[in-house]
């Protein structure tokens, strides 16, 4: 086994005989081919896309809830100020019409 002190003494990764031997073996592995790399990349992109769909479904619900809450809030504010401050209620209704 390698000790930490031994590892620190090496200045380049090329000094590790283990890595040099593994490099030759890696190049002969089937997953090193460009076709296999493309397939692996595509697989992980599909996995990520499925996760993204789940996250977006949650986010869509949040946005819809926000829009509904905002609509109800503006309607309530407009009704609240309709009798006491009709000019302000009108401004709220204009804002509501523009931003809804």
C-alpha positions as CSV (number, residue, x, y, z in Angstrom):
1,X,0.0,0.0,0.0
2,X,1.1,3.5,-0.6
3,X,1.8,5.8,2.3
4,X,0.9,9.5,2.2
5,X,4.5,10.5,2.5
6,X,5.4,8.4,-0.6
7,X,2.6,9.9,-2.6
8,X,3.7,13.4,-1.7
9,X,7.2,12.6,-2.9
10,X,6.0,11.9,-6.5
11,X,6.0,15.0,-8.6
12,X,4.1,13.7,-11.7
13,X,1.3,11.2,-12.1
14,X,3.4,9.4,-14.7
15,X,5.7,8.2,-11.8
16,X,2.9,5.9,-10.6
17,X,3.5,2.6,-12.3
18,X,-0.1,1.5,-11.4
19,X,-1.6,4.4,-13.4
20,X,0.7,3.7,-16.3
21,X,-0.4,0.1,-16.5
22,X,-4.1,1.0,-16.1
23,X,-3.9,3.5,-18.9
24,X,-3.1,0.7,-21.4
25,X,-6.0,-1.4,-20.1
26,X,-8.4,1.5,-20.2
27,X,-7.8,2.1,-23.9
28,X,-8.8,-1.4,-24.7
29,X,-12.1,-1.2,-22.8
30,X,-15.3,-1.2,-24.9
31,X,-16.7,1.9,-23.2
32,X,-13.8,4.0,-24.5
33,X,-15.0,4.0,-28.1
34,X,-16.7,7.2,-29.4
35,X,-20.0,5.3,-29.9
36,X,-20.1,4.1,-26.3
37,X,-19.2,7.5,-25.0
38,X,-22.0,9.0,-27.0
39,X,-24.5,6.4,-25.7
40,X,-23.4,7.0,-22.1
41,X,-23.7,10.7,-22.5
42,X,-27.2,10.3,-24.1
43,X,-28.2,8.0,-21.2
44,X,-27.2,10.5,-18.5
45,X,-28.8,13.4,-20.4
46,X,-32.1,11.4,-20.5
47,X,-31.8,10.7,-16.8
48,X,-31.2,14.4,-16.1
49,X,-34.2,15.3,-18.4
50,X,-36.5,13.0,-16.4
51,X,-35.4,14.7,-13.1
52,X,-35.9,18.1,-14.7
53,X,-39.5,17.2,-15.8
54,X,-40.3,16.3,-12.1
55,X,-38.8,19.6,-10.9
56,X,-40.6,21.6,-13.6
57,X,-44.0,20.0,-12.7
58,X,-43.5,21.2,-9.1
59,X,-42.4,24.7,-10.3
60,X,-45.5,24.9,-12.7
61,X,-47.8,24.3,-9.7
62,X,-46.1,27.0,-7.7
63,X,-46.4,29.5,-10.5
64,X,-50.1,28.7,-11.0
65,X,-50.8,29.0,-7.3
66,X,-49.0,32.4,-7.3
67,X,-51.0,33.7,-10.2
68,X,-54.3,32.6,-8.6
69,X,-53.3,34.1,-5.2
70,X,-52.3,37.4,-6.9
71,X,-55.6,37.6,-8.8
72,X,-57.6,37.0,-5.6
73,X,-55.5,39.4,-3.6
74,X,-55.9,42.2,-6.2
75,X,-59.7,41.6,-6.3
76,X,-59.9,41.7,-2.5
77,X,-57.9,45.0,-2.4
78,X,-60.0,46.6,-5.1
79,X,-63.2,45.6,-3.2
80,X,-61.8,46.9,0.1
81,X,-61.0,50.3,-1.2
82,X,-64.0,50.7,-3.5
83,X,-66.1,52.6,-0.9
84,X,-63.4,54.4,1.0
85,X,-61.0,55.4,-1.8
86,X,-62.5,54.9,-5.2
87,X,-59.5,56.5,-7.0
88,X,-57.1,54.0,-5.4
89,X,-59.5,51.2,-6.2
90,X,-59.5,52.2,-9.8
91,X,-55.6,52.2,-9.9
92,X,-55.7,48.7,-8.4
93,X,-58.2,47.6,-11.0
94,X,-55.9,49.1,-13.8
95,X,-52.9,47.3,-12.3
96,X,-54.9,44.1,-12.1
97,X,-56.1,44.4,-15.8
98,X,-52.5,45.0,-17.0
99,X,-50.8,42.3,-15.0
100,X,-53.4,39.6,-15.1
